[in-house]
């Protein structure tokens, strides 16, 4: 009869250590793209150190400035999600004073300004009954987009505030939106590079383990993230949810392509109709 031997805490720690180092031997394409919003959520929820590192970069803070970063809407990683009701945005309570809504967005539904404003305003309504208005907590909406929001005015990392249109006086510093365009790393400024925001964007756009390893050599938080990403990719339940999200993206993109094709065809028909109508009027035909 086979005996079941319980591993000691030392053995378990050794296994964990080996697993965390295994990512360094990983090669080739990533099974799950880093833009996968479920993987992004899992990474930030699993590793608080990485979450703090990303926030430091995006808010231009130093690690010493962050006492706490608490995710207030954690999920059970690996559980099946309901596409109709489930949101993968991450709500973070920073230093027990500032609310951050952090989200990876892959599909361009052409309504992101409105959606992000909606998220921002909901979070801004955060007073408890009896609290004074001056005690309302600052709110920051940070969007990581795998598409360019304003194609006529592309920018790698843009920040928007509520301010006077004439003299640019800030009406309130408690409302702020920031947008990181993962596809325009080429537009990163000196300030973006100083806070290594371009490294984070390169991580999320990485397609191979070789790319991730190069970035990990230059940033301790990304090195930590790499180990956690590898761990998560080995967990079947998490991997299945990530794959389900990829299927969802493909379906959505397929629908968008079909809608764009129909729009182009409709525009052609309208143009042909207008030409025919113009010709008819020129030749004395009535509508």
Backbone as CSV, one residue per row, in Angstrom:
resi,resn,N_x,N_y,N_z,CA_x,CA_y,CA_z,C_x,C_y,C_z
1,UNK,0.843,-1.188,0.000,0.000,0.000,0.000,0.885,1.247,0.000
2,UNK,0.610,2.159,-0.967,1.447,3.335,-1.098,1.160,4.320,0.018
3,UNK,2.208,4.833,0.611,2.056,5.824,1.676,2.015,7.228,1.082
4,UNK,1.148,8.063,1.649,1.072,9.462,1.243,1.931,10.273,2.204
5,UNK,2.955,10.898,1.646,3.885,11.650,2.480,3.613,13.139,2.306
6,UNK,3.317,13.810,3.395,3.070,15.251,3.348,4.403,15.975,3.263
7,UNK,4.477,16.925,2.328,5.712,17.691,2.187,5.864,18.662,3.356
8,UNK,7.087,18.822,3.795,7.358,19.788,4.853,7.290,21.192,4.266
9,UNK,7.220,22.184,5.132,7.179,23.573,4.669,8.452,23.924,3.914
10,UNK,9.561,23.304,4.328,10.834,23.555,3.650,10.795,23.017,2.224
11,UNK,10.214,21.786,2.076,10.080,21.203,0.735,9.190,22.066,-0.142
12,UNK,8.073,22.530,0.404,7.142,23.364,-0.358,7.812,24.664,-0.777
13,UNK,8.593,25.245,0.112,9.295,26.490,-0.208,10.304,26.260,-1.320
14,UNK,10.960,25.093,-1.268,11.933,24.770,-2.307,11.254,24.627,-3.662
15,UNK,10.073,23.956,-3.660,9.316,23.806,-4.910,8.901,25.160,-5.459
16,UNK,8.448,26.042,-4.550,8.029,27.364,-4.963,9.198,28.130,-5.563
17,UNK,10.363,27.995,-4.922,11.548,28.669,-5.422,11.929,28.181,-6.811
18,UNK,11.846,26.855,-7.015,12.178,26.302,-8.335,11.190,26.792,-9.382
19,UNK,9.898,26.829,-9.014,8.880,27.293,-9.959,9.100,28.752,-10.338
20,UNK,9.512,29.549,-9.364,9.695,30.968,-9.629,10.909,31.219,-10.507
21,UNK,11.856,30.302,-10.500,13.038,30.460,-11.345,12.855,29.820,-12.715
22,UNK,11.803,29.010,-12.885,11.604,28.283,-14.130,11.389,29.203,-15.322
23,UNK,10.851,30.388,-15.092,10.569,31.297,-16.199,11.843,31.689,-16.940
24,UNK,12.973,31.630,-16.254,14.232,32.026,-16.888,14.667,31.045,-17.965
25,UNK,14.129,29.832,-17.930,14.457,28.852,-18.960,13.378,28.774,-20.040
26,UNK,12.293,29.553,-19.872,11.204,29.556,-20.863,11.680,30.238,-22.136
27,UNK,11.285,29.697,-23.284,11.670,30.260,-24.569,10.482,30.256,-25.533
28,UNK,10.621,31.019,-26.600,9.618,30.995,-27.659,8.434,31.903,-27.404
29,UNK,7.395,31.758,-28.241,6.211,32.625,-28.146,5.451,32.408,-26.841
30,UNK,4.811,33.469,-26.369,3.946,33.370,-25.204,2.648,32.671,-25.598
31,UNK,2.178,31.773,-24.748,0.915,31.095,-25.023,-0.258,32.061,-24.931
32,UNK,-0.197,32.964,-23.965,-1.249,33.960,-23.763,-0.634,35.344,-23.926
33,UNK,-1.179,36.180,-24.821,-0.638,37.539,-24.975,-0.728,38.320,-23.676
34,UNK,0.228,39.185,-23.449,0.234,39.978,-22.232,-0.860,41.038,-22.211
35,UNK,-1.493,41.292,-23.353,-2.613,42.228,-23.391,-3.916,41.570,-22.945
36,UNK,-3.887,40.287,-22.676,-5.072,39.576,-22.202,-5.515,40.185,-20.871
37,UNK,-6.728,40.723,-20.816,-7.149,41.442,-19.609,-7.316,40.533,-18.398
38,UNK,-7.601,39.243,-18.634,-7.708,38.331,-17.493,-6.317,38.059,-16.911
39,UNK,-5.328,37.883,-17.783,-3.951,37.671,-17.314,-3.447,38.919,-16.600
40,UNK,-3.778,40.083,-17.137,-3.393,41.350,-16.501,-3.983,41.436,-15.099
41,UNK,-5.271,41.129,-14.988,-5.944,41.150,-13.683,-5.309,40.135,-12.733
42,UNK,-5.048,38.919,-13.229,-4.466,37.870,-12.388,-3.079,38.266,-11.897
43,UNK,-2.283,38.863,-12.782,-0.931,39.286,-12.415,-0.967,40.327,-11.306
44,UNK,-1.795,41.352,-11.464,-1.841,42.424,-10.474,-2.432,41.956,-9.152
45,UNK,-3.371,41.021,-9.223,-3.984,40.526,-7.990,-3.062,39.554,-7.262
46,UNK,-2.323,38.749,-8.021,-1.456,37.746,-7.408,-0.209,38.377,-6.784
47,UNK,0.312,39.439,-7.399,1.587,39.997,-6.944,1.445,41.491,-6.641
48,UNK,1.303,41.823,-5.374,1.109,43.206,-4.957,2.343,44.062,-5.212
49,UNK,3.519,43.437,-5.171,4.762,44.156,-5.436,4.780,44.665,-6.874
50,UNK,4.304,43.838,-7.789,4.232,44.224,-9.199,3.199,45.332,-9.387
51,UNK,2.061,45.212,-8.715,1.028,46.247,-8.782,1.599,47.592,-8.350
52,UNK,2.336,47.601,-7.256,2.935,48.846,-6.772,3.942,49.392,-7.774
53,UNK,4.707,48.492,-8.403,5.701,48.923,-9.387,5.054,49.585,-10.590
54,UNK,3.964,49.012,-11.072,3.256,49.594,-12.213,2.669,50.953,-11.844
55,UNK,2.057,51.040,-10.654,1.479,52.304,-10.212,2.551,53.372,-10.070
56,UNK,3.697,53.003,-9.534,4.817,53.952,-9.411,5.173,54.537,-10.769
57,UNK,5.251,53.671,-11.764,5.617,54.118,-13.105,4.547,55.034,-13.703
58,UNK,3.291,54.638,-13.576,2.202,55.395,-14.192,1.923,56.724,-13.491
59,UNK,2.119,56.759,-12.174,1.842,57.985,-11.419,3.103,58.787,-11.117
60,UNK,4.229,58.319,-11.643,5.510,59.001,-11.460,5.842,59.175,-9.979
61,UNK,5.790,58.050,-9.286,6.093,58.022,-7.861,7.307,57.131,-7.637
62,UNK,7.885,57.231,-6.458,8.958,56.318,-6.080,8.355,55.227,-5.190
63,UNK,8.960,54.041,-5.143,8.422,52.957,-4.320,8.203,53.358,-2.864
64,UNK,9.048,54.262,-2.361,8.924,54.689,-0.967,7.651,55.498,-0.720
65,UNK,7.065,56.029,-1.815,5.859,56.843,-1.671,4.596,56.001,-1.491
66,UNK,4.715,54.700,-1.746,3.540,53.834,-1.669,3.584,53.000,-0.398
67,UNK,2.698,53.328,0.524,2.605,52.564,1.768,1.718,51.344,1.570
68,UNK,0.649,51.502,0.755,-0.257,50.382,0.530,-0.983,50.569,-0.800
69,UNK,-1.271,49.457,-1.445,-2.069,49.440,-2.676,-2.967,48.215,-2.569
70,UNK,-4.221,48.444,-2.219,-5.149,47.355,-1.916,-6.207,47.247,-3.014
71,UNK,-6.307,46.070,-3.628,-7.356,45.833,-4.617,-8.671,45.605,-3.871
72,UNK,-9.651,46.445,-4.152,-10.910,46.388,-3.399,-11.960,45.498,-4.058
73,UNK,-11.702,45.016,-5.278,-12.654,44.129,-5.953,-11.970,42.847,-6.441
74,UNK,-11.332,42.108,-5.515,-10.636,40.880,-5.916,-11.608,39.838,-6.454
75,UNK,-11.091,38.956,-7.313,-11.899,37.858,-7.843,-11.232,36.543,-7.460
76,UNK,-11.965,35.452,-7.602,-11.412,34.123,-7.364,-10.779,33.681,-8.681
77,UNK,-9.457,33.728,-8.717,-8.757,33.417,-9.967,-9.055,31.987,-10.416
78,UNK,-9.451,31.853,-11.664,-9.762,30.543,-12.224,-11.241,30.282,-12.348
79,UNK,-12.061,31.053,-11.614,-13.506,30.879,-11.717,-13.991,31.356,-13.081
80,UNK,-15.033,30.713,-13.582,-15.625,31.110,-14.861,-16.273,32.479,-14.714
81,UNK,-16.094,33.329,-15.712,-16.663,34.670,-15.653,-17.842,34.789,-16.611
82,UNK,-18.772,35.660,-16.255,-19.959,35.914,-17.055,-19.704,37.149,-17.904
83,UNK,-19.638,36.976,-19.223,-19.307,38.082,-20.112,-20.277,39.251,-19.982
84,UNK,-21.521,38.978,-19.627,-22.530,40.030,-19.603,-22.408,40.933,-18.378
85,UNK,-21.950,40.367,-17.285,-21.971,41.143,-16.043,-20.588,41.344,-15.434
86,UNK,-19.596,40.613,-15.909,-18.306,40.636,-15.233,-17.405,41.729,-15.782
87,UNK,-16.787,42.492,-14.897,-15.860,43.542,-15.287,-14.470,43.166,-14.794
88,UNK,-13.476,43.366,-15.648,-12.114,43.009,-15.273,-11.263,44.233,-14.921
89,UNK,-11.906,45.377,-14.702,-11.155,46.528,-14.234,-10.723,46.289,-12.793
90,UNK,-9.607,46.883,-12.419,-9.037,46.685,-11.081,-9.197,47.970,-10.289
91,UNK,-9.871,47.871,-9.162,-10.070,49.027,-8.291,-9.048,48.959,-7.158
92,UNK,-8.228,49.993,-7.059,-7.135,50.014,-6.088,-7.303,51.198,-5.140
93,UNK,-7.137,50.928,-3.851,-7.153,51.975,-2.835,-5.696,52.241,-2.475
94,UNK,-5.178,53.380,-2.951,-3.759,53.690,-2.804,-3.513,54.547,-1.566
95,UNK,-2.625,54.059,-0.699,-2.236,54.777,0.517,-3.447,55.212,1.351
96,UNK,-4.506,54.418,1.287,-5.735,54.668,2.054,-6.295,56.059,1.812
97,UNK,-6.040,56.613,0.606,-6.513,57.973,0.351,-6.982,58.200,-1.083
98,UNK,-6.445,57.464,-2.051,-6.744,57.698,-3.466,-7.316,56.438,-4.108
99,UNK,-8.368,56.631,-4.899,-8.992,55.514,-5.603,-8.489,55.480,-7.046
100,UNK,-8.038,54.320,-7.479,-7.537,54.151,-8.844,-8.337,53.065,-9.538
101,UNK,-8.783,53.357,-10.746,-9.425,52.339,-11.574,-8.460,52.028,-12.715
102,UNK,-7.972,50.808,-12.723,-6.921,50.392,-13.649,-7.495,49.346,-14.590
103,UNK,-7.334,49.558,-15.916,-7.964,48.617,-16.840,-7.163,48.428,-18.113
104,UNK,-7.050,47.165,-18.534,-6.471,46.806,-19.827,-7.630,46.658,-20.811
105,UNK,-7.568,47.371,-21.938,-8.642,47.314,-22.923,-8.071,46.963,-24.295
106,UNK,-8.552,45.862,-24.861,-8.041,45.358,-26.133,-8.926,45.762,-27.302
107,UNK,-10.233,45.655,-27.131,-11.176,45.908,-28.214,-11.554,47.385,-28.259
108,UNK,-11.441,47.983,-29.439,-11.835,49.371,-29.615,-13.304,49.423,-30.051
109,UNK,-14.169,49.753,-29.119,-15.599,49.855,-29.435,-15.989,51.299,-29.756
110,UNK,-14.986,52.155,-29.893,-15.191,53.545,-30.285,-16.050,54.323,-29.286
111,UNK,-15.982,53.926,-28.029,-16.720,54.653,-26.985,-15.893,54.803,-25.716
112,UNK,-14.567,54.664,-25.846,-13.753,54.653,-24.636,-13.777,55.972,-23.865
113,UNK,-13.772,57.136,-24.508,-13.868,58.373,-23.717,-15.099,58.389,-22.819
114,UNK,-16.236,57.972,-23.375,-17.470,57.958,-22.588,-17.425,56.895,-21.482
115,UNK,-16.919,55.712,-21.824,-16.834,54.643,-20.822,-15.899,55.020,-19.678
116,UNK,-14.740,55.554,-20.023,-13.764,55.899,-18.985,-14.286,57.021,-18.098
117,UNK,-14.998,57.986,-18.687,-15.608,59.052,-17.888,-16.672,58.493,-16.956
118,UNK,-17.419,57.520,-17.451,-18.445,56.890,-16.624,-17.812,56.202,-15.420
119,UNK,-16.727,55.464,-15.653,-16.024,54.791,-14.549,-15.498,55.818,-13.554
120,UNK,-14.928,56.909,-14.079,-14.347,57.941,-13.231,-15.405,58.579,-12.337
121,UNK,-16.542,58.927,-12.934,-17.596,59.616,-12.172,-18.229,58.705,-11.118
122,UNK,-18.392,57.433,-11.457,-18.942,56.498,-10.468,-18.019,56.398,-9.261
123,UNK,-16.723,56.308,-9.541,-15.757,56.183,-8.445,-15.656,57.465,-7.633
124,UNK,-15.881,58.609,-8.285,-15.763,59.887,-7.587,-16.880,60.086,-6.563
125,UNK,-17.992,59.428,-6.781,-19.109,59.513,-5.835,-18.846,58.545,-4.682
126,UNK,-17.835,58.886,-3.867,-17.362,57.935,-2.865,-17.535,58.395,-1.419
127,UNK,-18.332,59.437,-1.205,-18.561,59.894,0.163,-19.512,58.954,0.895
128,UNK,-19.225,58.732,2.155,-20.148,57.990,2.999,-21.159,58.973,3.607
129,UNK,-22.283,58.452,3.995,-23.331,59.303,4.558,-22.792,60.090,5.753
130,UNK,-23.016,61.400,5.703,-22.578,62.250,6.806,-21.215,62.884,6.596
131,UNK,-20.447,62.423,5.595,-19.126,62.995,5.333,-19.250,64.333,4.613
132,UNK,-18.283,65.227,4.873,-18.236,66.520,4.214,-17.663,66.386,2.807
133,UNK,-18.087,67.254,1.891,-17.644,67.174,0.499,-16.135,67.312,0.341
134,UNK,-15.505,68.125,1.201,-14.056,68.300,1.067,-13.283,67.017,1.389
135,UNK,-13.982,66.050,1.979,-13.330,64.778,2.308,-13.420,63.746,1.182
136,UNK,-14.011,64.141,0.050,-14.119,63.198,-1.058,-12.727,62.780,-1.515
137,UNK,-12.568,61.517,-1.850,-11.253,60.971,-2.183,-10.895,61.221,-3.643
138,UNK,-9.635,61.525,-3.928,-9.204,61.695,-5.319,-9.398,60.391,-6.090
139,UNK,-9.720,60.527,-7.369,-9.956,59.363,-8.219,-9.129,59.492,-9.501
140,UNK,-8.486,58.394,-9.874,-7.681,58.367,-11.100,-8.109,57.178,-11.942
141,UNK,-8.490,57.434,-13.171,-8.820,56.384,-14.128,-7.604,56.191,-15.039
142,UNK,-7.035,54.988,-15.039,-5.869,54.709,-15.879,-6.229,53.596,-16.861
143,UNK,-6.135,53.916,-18.146,-6.488,52.964,-19.193,-5.236,52.544,-19.951
144,UNK,-5.033,51.242,-20.078,-3.964,50.695,-20.908,-4.638,50.159,-22.163
145,UNK,-4.449,50.849,-23.275,-5.188,50.548,-24.491,-4.307,49.893,-25.548
146,UNK,-4.841,48.847,-26.177,-4.141,48.192,-27.274,-4.630,48.757,-28.607
147,UNK,-4.958,50.040,-28.593,-5.352,50.762,-29.798,-5.128,52.246,-29.531
148,UNK,-5.084,53.024,-30.588,-4.864,54.463,-30.464,-6.208,55.155,-30.305
149,UNK,-6.358,55.908,-29.220,-7.638,56.519,-28.891,-7.992,57.654,-29.852
150,UNK,-7.056,58.584,-30.038,-7.277,59.715,-30.937,-6.228,59.655,-32.051
151,UNK,-6.606,59.116,-33.181,-5.646,58.879,-34.265,-5.055,60.165,-34.832
152,UNK,-5.799,61.274,-34.730,-5.274,62.553,-35.220,-4.292,63.183,-34.235
153,UNK,-4.314,62.712,-32.996,-3.413,63.247,-31.965,-2.820,62.098,-31.148
154,UNK,-2.017,61.243,-31.774,-1.462,60.096,-31.051,-0.485,60.525,-29.959
155,UNK,-0.500,59.796,-28.873,0.390,60.094,-27.749,0.618,58.801,-26.975
156,UNK,1.843,58.593,-26.543,2.153,57.361,-25.810,1.466,57.336,-24.455
157,UNK,1.660,58.397,-23.670,1.052,58.440,-22.339,0.472,59.824,-22.115
158,UNK,-0.837,59.897,-22.067,-1.531,61.179,-21.949,-2.295,61.248,-20.639
159,UNK,-2.311,62.448,-20.049,-3.053,62.673,-18.816,-3.994,63.863,-18.995
160,UNK,-5.226,63.708,-18.523,-6.250,64.726,-18.674,-6.757,65.141,-17.297
161,UNK,-6.938,66.479,-17.135,-7.466,67.011,-15.887,-8.634,67.954,-16.174
162,UNK,-9.398,68.264,-15.135,-10.549,69.146,-15.204,-10.036,70.564,-14.982
163,UNK,-9.959,71.396,-16.075,-9.349,72.710,-15.929,-10.008,73.772,-16.803
164,UNK,-9.690,75.024,-16.508,-10.223,76.168,-17.232,-9.695,76.167,-18.661
165,UNK,-10.595,76.404,-19.641,-10.174,76.334,-21.043,-9.396,77.574,-21.480
166,UNK,-9.455,78.669,-20.698,-8.739,79.889,-21.077,-7.350,79.966,-20.446
167,UNK,-7.317,79.861,-19.113,-6.032,80.051,-18.435,-5.458,78.766,-17.848
168,UNK,-6.158,77.627,-18.084,-5.692,76.296,-17.680,-5.587,76.101,-16.166
169,UNK,-6.312,76.925,-15.410,-6.371,76.722,-13.964,-7.105,75.407,-13.680
170,UNK,-6.503,74.564,-12.856,-7.119,73.284,-12.531,-8.297,73.520,-11.594
171,UNK,-9.479,73.080,-12.006,-10.690,73.251,-11.203,-10.629,72.380,-9.954
172,UNK,-10.147,71.143,-10.133,-9.952,70.223,-9.012,-8.887,69.206,-9.404
173,UNK,-8.002,68.923,-8.486,-6.971,67.905,-8.759,-7.417,66.528,-8.284
174,UNK,-8.719,66.408,-7.956,-9.226,65.122,-7.477,-9.825,64.266,-8.588
175,UNK,-9.799,64.781,-9.814,-10.277,64.020,-10.977,-9.168,63.965,-12.008
176,UNK,-8.869,62.764,-12.505,-7.778,62.635,-13.468,-7.955,61.371,-14.296
177,UNK,-7.668,61.493,-15.584,-7.656,60.324,-16.460,-6.296,60.226,-17.132
178,UNK,-5.765,59.033,-17.196,-4.517,58.798,-17.918,-4.719,57.650,-18.896
179,UNK,-4.118,57.780,-20.070,-4.261,56.777,-21.121,-2.880,56.375,-21.633
180,UNK,-2.592,55.082,-21.566,-1.333,54.549,-22.068,-1.611,53.798,-23.368
181,UNK,-1.041,54.292,-24.472,-1.223,53.665,-25.774,-0.101,52.659,-25.989
182,UNK,-0.409,51.385,-25.862,0.604,50.334,-25.950,1.212,50.216,-27.339
183,UNK,0.569,50.803,-28.333,1.052,50.696,-29.706,1.905,51.875,-30.149
184,UNK,2.109,52.854,-29.264,2.895,54.029,-29.642,4.048,54.263,-28.679
185,UNK,4.779,53.195,-28.390,5.962,53.329,-27.530,6.976,54.268,-28.178
186,UNK,6.935,54.368,-29.507,7.855,55.245,-30.230,7.686,56.713,-29.847
187,UNK,6.551,57.067,-29.252,6.283,58.447,-28.871,6.590,58.715,-27.391
188,UNK,7.215,57.772,-26.715,7.536,57.951,-25.292,8.462,59.152,-25.103
189,UNK,8.153,59.980,-24.117,8.957,61.169,-23.825,10.115,60.808,-22.895
190,UNK,10.967,61.784,-22.629,12.075,61.566,-21.688,11.530,61.228,-20.301
191,UNK,10.438,61.882,-19.926,9.829,61.616,-18.615,9.257,60.200,-18.570
192,UNK,8.610,59.772,-19.653,8.087,58.407,-19.727,9.215,57.392,-19.551
193,UNK,10.331,57.675,-20.189,11.472,56.745,-20.129,12.148,56.787,-18.762
194,UNK,12.149,57.967,-18.130,12.752,58.079,-16.799,12.028,57.171,-15.810
195,UNK,10.691,57.136,-15.904,9.898,56.285,-15.011,9.663,54.892,-15.602
196,UNK,10.353,54.603,-16.705,10.326,53.296,-17.364,8.899,52.842,-17.727
197,UNK,8.060,53.799,-18.029,6.714,53.460,-18.487,6.780,52.744,-19.826
198,UNK,7.798,53.094,-20.630,7.974,52.422,-21.917,8.335,50.948,-21.726
199,UNK,9.037,50.616,-20.624,9.363,49.211,-20.330,8.093,48.414,-20.047
200,UNK,7.193,49.026,-19.267,5.940,48.337,-18.945,5.112,48.107,-20.201
201,UNK,5.049,49.120,-21.056,4.296,48.973,-22.306,4.919,47.872,-23.170
202,UNK,6.246,47.827,-23.196,6.937,46.793,-23.971,6.657,45.404,-23.391
203,UNK,6.525,45.322,-22.057,6.182,44.049,-21.425,4.808,43.577,-21.892
204,UNK,3.832,44.478,-21.858,2.469,44.097,-22.234,2.317,43.806,-23.722
205,UNK,3.256,44.305,-24.530,3.215,44.020,-25.964,4.182,42.887,-26.359
206,UNK,4.891,42.347,-25.383,5.860,41.281,-25.674,5.162,40.060,-26.256
207,UNK,5.816,39.448,-27.226,5.255,38.260,-27.867,6.047,37.002,-27.536
208,UNK,7.256,37.175,-26.987,8.107,36.022,-26.683,8.732,36.171,-25.299
209,UNK,9.189,35.034,-24.778,9.875,35.043,-23.489,11.221,35.748,-23.600
210,UNK,11.816,35.706,-24.778,13.097,36.376,-24.968,12.949,37.886,-24.771
211,UNK,11.848,38.455,-25.264,11.597,39.884,-25.071,11.406,40.209,-23.593
212,UNK,10.661,39.360,-22.910,10.393,39.585,-21.487,11.691,39.521,-20.679
213,UNK,12.548,38.561,-21.013,13.811,38.424,-20.275,14.688,39.664,-20.421
214,UNK,14.708,40.241,-21.616,15.517,41.447,-21.833,15.004,42.595,-20.970
215,UNK,13.695,42.723,-20.882,13.108,43.784,-20.066,13.345,43.520,-18.580
216,UNK,13.271,42.250,-18.180,13.436,41.879,-16.773,14.826,42.220,-16.258
217,UNK,15.806,42.245,-17.145,17.171,42.573,-16.740,17.313,44.038,-16.345
218,UNK,16.371,44.861,-16.798,16.492,46.301,-16.602,15.520,46.863,-15.571
219,UNK,14.619,46.010,-15.073,13.603,46.510,-14.153,13.222,45.410,-13.161
220,UNK,13.422,45.667,-11.882,13.184,44.639,-10.865,11.717,44.244,-10.767
221,UNK,10.820,45.209,-10.983,9.390,44.898,-10.918,8.972,44.006,-12.081
222,UNK,9.545,44.264,-13.250,9.227,43.435,-14.413,9.819,42.043,-14.249
223,UNK,10.970,41.947,-13.605,11.545,40.634,-13.308,10.612,39.838,-12.403
224,UNK,10.068,40.518,-11.396,9.114,39.881,-10.479,7.836,39.505,-11.223
225,UNK,7.401,40.391,-12.114,6.201,40.118,-12.907,6.395,38.898,-13.792
226,UNK,7.590,38.745,-14.351,7.876,37.628,-15.246,7.704,36.289,-14.545
227,UNK,8.188,36.214,-13.306,8.050,34.983,-12.536,6.586,34.667,-12.263
228,UNK,5.818,35.699,-11.933,4.394,35.494,-11.629,3.616,35.121,-12.888
229,UNK,3.952,35.731,-13.997,3.298,35.399,-15.273,3.516,33.930,-15.598
230,UNK,4.731,33.470,-15.395,5.037,32.067,-15.676,4.226,31.147,-14.766
231,UNK,4.153,31.498,-13.486,3.367,30.693,-12.539,1.911,30.605,-12.968
232,UNK,1.353,31.754,-13.318,-0.057,31.794,-13.712,-0.306,30.983,-14.978
233,UNK,0.643,31.012,-15.905,0.476,30.267,-17.156,0.509,28.760,-16.933
234,UNK,1.039,28.329,-15.778,1.090,26.900,-15.453,-0.164,26.423,-14.721
235,UNK,-1.011,27.373,-14.302,-2.226,27.018,-13.576,-3.365,26.820,-14.578
236,UNK,-3.854,25.608,-14.672,-4.816,25.266,-15.720,-6.072,26.137,-15.671
237,UNK,-6.620,26.345,-14.488,-7.865,27.107,-14.383,-7.682,28.546,-14.873
238,UNK,-6.567,29.142,-14.508,-6.290,30.511,-14.944,-6.060,30.537,-16.456
239,UNK,-5.294,29.574,-16.947,-5.001,29.522,-18.382,-6.276,29.360,-19.204
240,UNK,-7.209,28.538,-18.723,-8.459,28.326,-19.440,-9.280,29.612,-19.531
241,UNK,-9.287,30.401,-18.460,-10.017,31.667,-18.490,-9.354,32.670,-19.428
242,UNK,-8.016,32.649,-19.466,-7.294,33.513,-20.398,-7.612,33.121,-21.840
243,UNK,-7.655,31.826,-22.100,-7.961,31.341,-23.444,-9.399,31.696,-23.833
244,UNK,-10.305,31.653,-22.862,-11.693,32.033,-23.122,-11.775,33.507,-23.513
245,UNK,-10.953,34.330,-22.876,-10.928,35.741,-23.221,-10.397,35.941,-24.639
246,UNK,-9.381,35.154,-25.019,-8.841,35.256,-26.376,-9.901,34.878,-27.407
247,UNK,-10.690,33.847,-27.112,-11.795,33.463,-28.003,-12.799,34.610,-28.117
248,UNK,-13.071,35.249,-26.996,-14.007,36.377,-26.979,-13.487,37.513,-27.854
249,UNK,-12.182,37.822,-27.731,-11.591,38.875,-28.554,-11.745,38.556,-30.038
250,UNK,-11.463,37.305,-30.420,-11.546,36.916,-31.830,-12.970,37.084,-32.358
251,UNK,-13.943,36.699,-31.546,-15.345,36.849,-31.960,-15.712,38.324,-32.132
252,UNK,-15.274,39.144,-31.179,-15.577,40.569,-31.242,-14.920,41.233,-32.450
253,UNK,-13.659,40.874,-32.692,-12.947,41.465,-33.828,-13.560,41.010,-35.152
254,UNK,-14.008,39.749,-35.186,-14.673,39.243,-36.383,-15.959,39.999,-36.657
255,UNK,-16.717,40.265,-35.605,-17.961,41.031,-35.738,-17.668,42.448,-36.222
256,UNK,-16.617,43.073,-35.654,-16.259,44.431,-36.057,-15.863,44.485,-37.532
257,UNK,-15.092,43.487,-37.982,-14.680,43.469,-39.387,-15.891,43.356,-40.311
258,UNK,-16.855,42.510,-39.918,-18.063,42.366,-40.731,-18.873,43.667,-40.748
259,UNK,-18.953,44.339,-39.601,-19.690,45.600,-39.535,-18.998,46.673,-40.371
260,UNK,-17.663,46.709,-40.316,-16.919,47.683,-41.116,-17.128,47.433,-42.606
261,UNK,-17.149,46.153,-43.004,-17.374,45.797,-44.399,-18.756,46.244,-44.851
262,UNK,-19.763,46.004,-44.005,-21.124,46.428,-44.328,-21.224,47.943,-44.423
263,UNK,-20.520,48.641,-43.535,-20.534,50.105,-43.559,-19.952,50.630,-44.862
264,UNK,-18.832,50.047,-45.292,-18.196,50.460,-46.555,-19.126,50.190,-47.729
265,UNK,-19.753,49.012,-47.726,-20.676,48.671,-48.814,-21.873,49.611,-48.835
266,UNK,-22.403,49.951,-47.663,-23.535,50.880,-47.582,-23.154,52.269,-48.093
267,UNK,-21.943,52.695,-47.748,-21.484,54.004,-48.207,-21.363,54.041,-49.732
268,UNK,-20.900,52.926,-50.305,-20.802,52.846,-51.762,-22.180,52.923,-52.406
269,UNK,-23.147,52.205,-51.830,-24.513,52.225,-52.363,-25.114,53.623,-52.277
270,UNK,-24.880,54.295,-51.132,-25.397,55.649,-50.961,-24.777,56.593,-51.983
271,UNK,-23.465,56.449,-52.190,-22.764,57.294,-53.162,-23.305,57.075,-54.570
272,UNK,-23.516,55.800,-54.928,-24.054,55.487,-56.250,-25.474,56.028,-56.408
273,UNK,-26.255,55.924,-55.349,-27.633,56.433,-55.382,-27.634,57.949,-55.582
274,UNK,-26.745,58.658,-54.863,-26.681,60.112,-54.977,-26.252,60.541,-56.369
275,UNK,-25.315,59.779,-56.960,-24.886,60.091,-58.322,-26.044,59.902,-59.303
276,UNK,-26.769,58.788,-59.131,-27.910,58.500,-59.996,-28.998,59.555,-59.836
277,UNK,-29.220,59.978,-58.582,-30.221,60.997,-58.309,-29.826,62.325,-58.940
278,UNK,-28.547,62.658,-58.866,-28.056,63.892,-59.474,-28.222,63.876,-60.982
279,UNK,-27.898,62.736,-61.581,-28.058,62.594,-63.039,-29.518,62.760,-63.430
280,UNK,-30.431,62.152,-62.633,-31.857,62.234,-62.939,-32.355,63.669,-62.872
281,UNK,-31.890,64.439,-61.901,-32.310,65.822,-61.763,-31.808,66.676,-62.910
282,UNK,-30.565,66.392,-63.314,-29.996,67.146,-64.434,-30.794,66.937,-65.719
283,UNK,-31.388,65.773,-65.860,-32.110,65.425,-67.077,-33.628,65.618,-66.928
284,UNK,-34.027,66.340,-65.904,-35.425,66.706,-65.775,-36.322,65.711,-65.107
285,UNK,-35.754,64.673,-64.557,-36.600,63.708,-63.849,-36.906,64.229,-62.447
286,UNK,-38.098,63.987,-61.977,-38.479,64.396,-60.627,-38.206,63.284,-59.635
287,UNK,-38.039,63.664,-58.324,-37.791,62.664,-57.266,-38.983,61.745,-57.105
